[in-house]
């Protein structure tokens, strides 16, 4: 279990990842800083947004988005993050290998 004040946990949760929406997300237009949410309140399918990893997790579980982890993470680590619903259980030694 990690500490609430653990800097590595805080930074990993704030890591921005590009997500592509596969559905029309009603009312989520405010997530795109380049869009005026009052004019375009919905996110169209195919829209790509850079979102924090903590936000992508629930969207991905609902099959609303597809995403790729940054290449800085090693292949094994990316695959284990994708398969594991609790990313805190991954071995940090696998991050860059």
C-alpha positions, -999 to 999 in steps of 0.1 A, spaced: 0 0 0 13 34 -9 13 65 13 -11 94 6 20 117 4 41 94 -18 55 117 -45 58 88 -70 22 79 -66 11 115 -70 32 120 -102 21 87 -118 -15 95 -113 -10 129 -130 8 114 -160 -10 126 -190 -19 100 -216 -35 105 -250 -69 90 -252 -91 86 -283 -128 86 -276 -147 57 -294 -182 70 -284 -199 104 -283 -193 116 -247 -222 138 -239 -213 167 -216 -176 161 -215 -165 189 -238 -150 207 -209 -122 182 -208 -107 197 -240 -90 230 -233 -91 240 -270 -129 237 -271 -156 260 -259 -178 237 -238 -207 261 -240 -207 258 -278 -196 222 -282 -206 204 -250 -200 169 -263 -168 150 -273 -171 134 -307 -159 99 -315 -123 100 -328 -114 130 -307 -80 127 -290 -74 143 -257 -45 143 -233 -60 132 -199 -45 122 -166 -41 84 -162 -64 84 -132 -92 98 -154 -86 74 -183 -90 43 -161 -128 46 -155 -134 57 -191 -115 27 -204 -134 3 -181 -166 16 -198 -150 12 -232 -154 49 -240 -117 54 -249 -87 37 -264 -53 48 -253 -16 41 -256 9 44 -227 39 66 -234 69 48 -250 90 57 -220 74 28 -202 88 -6 -211 66 -30 -231 62 -54 -202 52 -26 -179 27 -12 -203 11 -46 -208 9 -52 -171 -7 -18 -165 -33 -25 -192 -41 -59 -177 -40 -49 -140 -69 -29 -126 -47 -20 -96 -16 -4 -111 0 0 -76 7 -37 -77 32 -35 -106 69 -39 -102 85 -5 -107 118 -22 -119 99 -31 -151 91 5 -160 119 13 -184 129 -22 -196 
